[in-house]
């Protein structure tokens, strides 16, 4: 029966979401990996050690894009729609699949993400300069290098076809899938669990960043997760968060396409050169965030009106209690 777990506590629902994600990733991920091995001719043994792959071969590129599709389905789409079936009787309202409460949110959301680029770059440099114990640092760098090889292999191919495929498989799948899981489902449950929109936004952003397993990029991804969470909450529309996320990724892909040297030189940027730009970037983002807050029609009671926890004059109503 649809929505039969709708009245369960948000904490229980969140644990169910985590369990569904793990099972889906294992089962569908295994099936998808076996299928990709058969299609591309890449052995399962080679798949366990991505550093051994020859990224210049078209079959390897096809495998990488195929894995992105498998991840999109197993990590994002299937778990979200299973949990949506369990937790909701009105899917569109539950997920925020609607027009924003104010038409200006579309441009404001995109503007926030693009203006934040220097700020996130600055955070990235700060993140890379944080010292860690040698053993942990070596493991973290290994994880970072593996992820960098994959993305560089995709973005370093310079044909219009590859550019368009990257926009679809790198930007499109990430924007849709990550917003479905982290904002549409996880953030909604966490806000309900903690009775606080800020807590839900911050925790879901931390999970969003940590799950990328790229610890030298944790701070900038966390900041982006917070901004996307704010965009979603204030606008009341998941479409706005998806679009802002998509445009942000597309800009990075297009810039890398026309400036391939950036892929190799990213870690050589000087912190001092980014501090001023990052500070100015943050200063320009804040007025847009304040505008979104003031125009927002979103309240805790309205979002969770159909859930079992209605609360009149909720003490943590985001619109009324957000600090300026």
HELIX and SHEET records of a PDB file:
HELIX    1   1 UNK A   10  UNK A   40  1                                  31    
HELIX    2   2 UNK A   44  UNK A   47  1                                   4    
HELIX    3   3 UNK A   50  UNK A   52  5                                   3    
HELIX    4   4 UNK A   58  UNK A   71  1                                  14    
HELIX    5   5 UNK A   72  UNK A   77  3                                   6    
HELIX    6   6 UNK A   78  UNK A   87  1                                  10    
HELIX    7   7 UNK A   91  UNK A   95  1                                   5    
HELIX    8   8 UNK A  104  UNK A  115  1                                  12    
HELIX    9   9 UNK A  117  UNK A  128  1                                  12    
HELIX   10  10 UNK A  134  UNK A  155  1                                  22    
HELIX   11  11 UNK A  160  UNK A  166  1                                   7    
HELIX   12  12 UNK A  167  UNK A  172  3                                   6    
HELIX   13  13 UNK A  173  UNK A  178  1                                   6    
HELIX   14  14 UNK A  179  UNK A  187  3                                   9    
HELIX   15  15 UNK A  188  UNK A  194  1                                   7    
HELIX   16  16 UNK A  197  UNK A  210  1                                  14    
HELIX   17  17 UNK A  215  UNK A  217  5                                   3    
HELIX   18  18 UNK A  218  UNK A  235  1                                  18    
HELIX   19  19 UNK A  238  UNK A  258  1                                  21    
HELIX   20  20 UNK A  261  UNK A  265  1                                   5    
HELIX   21  21 UNK A  266  UNK A  268  5                                   3    
HELIX   22  22 UNK A  271  UNK A  295  1                                  25    
HELIX   23  23 UNK A  300  UNK A  303  1                                   4    
HELIX   24  24 UNK A  318  UNK A  321  1                                   4    
END                                                                             
